[in-house]
């Protein structure tokens, strides 16, 4: 197993470099970069894309331009001003040199500073991390806590009344987009049109520091109740059906019939024999599900509930063309995603020690 883990860890390096190369190359062709953003603000245009539309020649992307004439909307500004901006942002160097400089800095854990926030990328990520971890962790834990027992009961009562009506509820839950469910929760329970039960924004109240320990815990859960519920609904539906189908596949196998023929109780059969095999996919996939919730649905949920997390950070960085934040977070999250893939394999071995990835590769 050690050799397999070592090979997987070594594969992280070329995979991560490939991700960075593709995204860096794509950026060269995206119009409207940080220099255009500043030019638009200096000239009072407000939106860089309006400057591009009105300037005629849009150029080939901010990260690749090297002369003042290629910046749409820059006419009338001193060339020295443009040259100084290029030097400050590092655009006075060829793209290939900038890419290798970026990788060298990342190898030394130097992710640079945001163009527009005057804060390092690492500090910015750490500042926004608690919101996204809150949504991802609690949504995943709640989804598993509900889905596994519900899926087991649905498998045991397959085709019965309980299975039928819960399937209808699950299908409806799966069909409702998370953002639409979030808006519905706001309208009903956050003062939209009916009840003002939960707060509209933030993870804590303004007087959180003055509260007792119990008060802080209650205040924290009071704030995260609606966003966590909104981000849980899709994962809950998927995991329930996955659990049910996994149990149904195992229940029909011969070893289950043999265990029943020996007189073992139904609970002993289900939880002593079937559970480990049926839960292999579900439990081993926990890291991947957490990362999926962590990265996937955070933007819309954070925006709707006015939570300042990594989802909004990534969106705002992309709109502002804040390249240090874009590439720094891409590098960090790329490493996290690749390591989580290895952890998922280790979870398979933990749940079922009979699995040997080295023999499979051989």
C-alpha positions, 0 to 999 in steps of 0.5 A, a space after each residue: 500500500 505504501 508504494 501505491 500511495 507514493 505513486 499517487 503522490 508523485 502523480 500529484 505534481 504533473 497533474 497539478 502542473 497540467 491544471 495550471 498550464 491549461 488555466 494559465 493559457 486560457 487566461 491569455 485569451 480572456 479580454 479584460 484584465 487587471 490593467 483594463 480594470 484600472 484604466 476603466 476606473 481611472 477614465 470613469 467608465 466603471 466597467 472594463 467591458 464597456 471600455 472594450 466595447 467602445 475602444 474598437 480593438 479589444 486585443 488578445 487578453 490582458 495577461 498577454 498584452 505588452 504595449 499601451 496601444 493594445 489596451 482598449 480605452 487607454 487612449 489619452 492616458 500617458 504611456 508611462 502610466 501604462 508601462 508602470 502598471 505593466 511593471 507593477 503587475 508583472 506584465 512586462 515579462 513574456 507569458 512563459 517567464 511569468 508562468 515559471 516564476 509563478 510556479 517557482 513562487 508556489 513551490 516556496 509557498 509564496 502565493 503573492 498578494 491580491 491586486 485589489 485587496 492589499 492582502 496576501 492570498 494565503 491570508 485572504 483564503 484563511 479569512 474566508 475559509 471558516 464560512 465554506 468549511 461550515 457549509 461543507 462540513 455540516 452539510 455533509 455530516 447531516 446528509 450522511 446522518 439522514 441518508 444512511 439510516 433512511 436508505 437502509 430502511 427503504 432497502 428493507 421495505 423495498 416496494 412498501 408504502 414507506 419506500 414509495 412516499 419517501 421516494 416521492 419526497 426524495 425525487 422532489 428534493 432532488 429536482 429542486 435547485 439548491 438556490 431556489 430552495 434557499 430563496 424559499 427558506 428566506 421568504 418563509 423564515 427570514 423575514 421575506 414575506 412570512 416569519 422572521 425566525 432566522 437571520 439574513 446574513 453572517 455566521 454570528 451576531 454583532 454581539 457574539 463576543 459578549 455572549 456566553 459559551 452556550 450563547 455563542 454555540 446557539 447563535 452560531 447554529 441559529 445563523 447557519 441553519 438555513 444555508 446548511 439546510 439549503 446546501 444539504 438537500 441535493 446531497 441528501 437525496 443522492 446519498 439516500 438513493 445510493 445507500 438504498 441501491 447498495 443495500 438492495 444489491 447486497 441483500 440479494 447475494 448468497 451470503 445473506 441467504 446463508 446467514 439467514 438460514 443459520 438463524 441469525 437475526 435480521 439486525 445481525 444480518 443487516 448490520 453485521 454482514 451487509 453493512 460493511 459491503 453495502 457502505 463501501 461506496 457510500 462511506 469511502 466517498 465521504 471526502 469526495 462528497 465533502 469537497 463537492 459540497 465545499 467547492 460546488 454549491 458554495 457560491 450561490 448559497 453564500 451569495 443568497 445568505 450574504 456569507 463571505 466565503 471562498 465561493 464569493 471570493 473566487 467569483 469576485 476574483 474572476 470578475 476583477 481579474 485578480 490573477 494572484 487570487 485566481 491562480 493561488 486558490 486554484 493551486 491550493 484547491 487543486 492540491 486539496 482535490 488531488 489529496 482527497 482522491 488519495 484519501 478516498 482510496 485509503 477510506 476504501 481500504 479502511 472500510 474493507 481491508 480486503 481491497 489491495 490497490 497494488 495487486 489490482 495495478 499489478 
